[in-house]
Amino acid sequence: MQIVIPSKGRASVIGQKALRLFPDAVVCVGDDEVKAYEQVTKNLLVHPADVVGIGPLRQWVLDNVKDEAVVMVDDDVSHCYSQVGYHKVRIEDPAVCQAIVERTAIVAMDAGVGVFRFQ
């Protein structure tokens, strides 16, 4: 499974947001922003700057990341929630958030589901 964080214009905050929760993720940025993001992570997936819009960018990621499962995480994510019934618990532990995403991806693949989403 590969976790990819598509990002644009957030090099200064991504380290405190999505990369804090998913430190091993690949950050997907336009070739015009590589220098800014290299200050935060060397784990970059660089797309042409002419790939514009989240829909075309997500398709570009799917076309260029060769892995059985690709999970895309928004660059401004700072925590997860677990909600059972009416009780909601905020989760900020990177290991727990990663485990939730990984296990959900495994269950989706086992069920033959090609796409899933957290909200």
TASULBEL-V603449 format. One record per residue. N is the residue number from 1. SS is DSSP state (h for helix, s for strand, l for the rest). BURIAL is 1 if it has 24 or more other C-alpha atoms within 12 Angstrom, else 0. D_CENTER is the distance of its C-alpha to the mean C-alpha in whole Angstrom. Layout:
BEGIN
n=<N:N>
ss=<SS:SS>
burial=<BURIAL:BURIAL>
d_center=<D_CENTER:D_CENTER>
END
This chain:
BEGIN
n=<1:2:3:4:5:6:7:8:9:10:11:12:13:14:15:16:17:18:19:20:21:22:23:24:25:26:27:28:29:30:31:32:33:34:35:36:37:38:39:40:41:42:43:44:45:46:47:48:49:50:51:52:53:54:55:56:57:58:59:60:61:62:63:64:65:66:67:68:69:70:71:72:73:74:75:76:77:78:79:80:81:82:83:84:85:86:87:88:89:90:91:92:93:94:95:96:97:98:99:100:101:102:103:104:105:106:107:108:109:110:111:112:113:114:115:116:117:118:119>
ss=<l:s:s:s:s:s:l:l:l:l:l:l:l:l:l:l:l:h:h:h:h:l:l:l:l:s:s:s:s:s:l:l:l:h:h:h:h:h:l:l:l:l:l:s:s:s:s:l:l:l:l:l:l:h:h:h:h:h:h:h:h:h:h:h:l:l:l:l:l:s:s:s:l:l:l:l:l:l:l:s:s:s:s:s:l:l:s:s:s:s:s:l:l:h:h:h:h:h:h:h:h:h:h:h:h:h:h:h:h:h:l:l:l:l:l:l:l:l:l>
burial=<1:1:1:1:1:1:1:1:0:1:1:0:0:1:1:0:1:1:1:1:1:1:1:0:1:1:1:1:1:1:0:0:1:1:0:0:1:1:0:1:1:0:0:1:1:1:1:0:0:0:0:0:0:0:0:0:1:1:0:1:1:1:0:0:1:0:0:0:1:1:1:1:1:1:1:1:1:1:1:1:0:0:0:0:0:0:0:0:0:0:0:0:0:1:0:0:1:1:0:1:1:0:0:1:1:0:0:0:0:0:0:0:0:0:0:0:0:0:0>
d_center=<11:9:5:4:3:7:9:13:15:14:14:17:15:11:13:14:11:7:9:11:10:8:10:10:7:8:8:9:12:15:18:20:18:17:20:18:15:17:18:15:14:15:12:12:12:14:15:19:19:21:18:18:16:13:15:16:13:11:14:14:11:12:16:15:13:15:14:15:12:9:6:4:2:5:7:10:9:11:12:13:16:18:21:24:27:27:26:22:21:19:17:15:16:13:14:15:12:10:14:13:10:12:15:14:13:16:18:17:18:21:22:21:19:17:14:13:12:12:13>
END
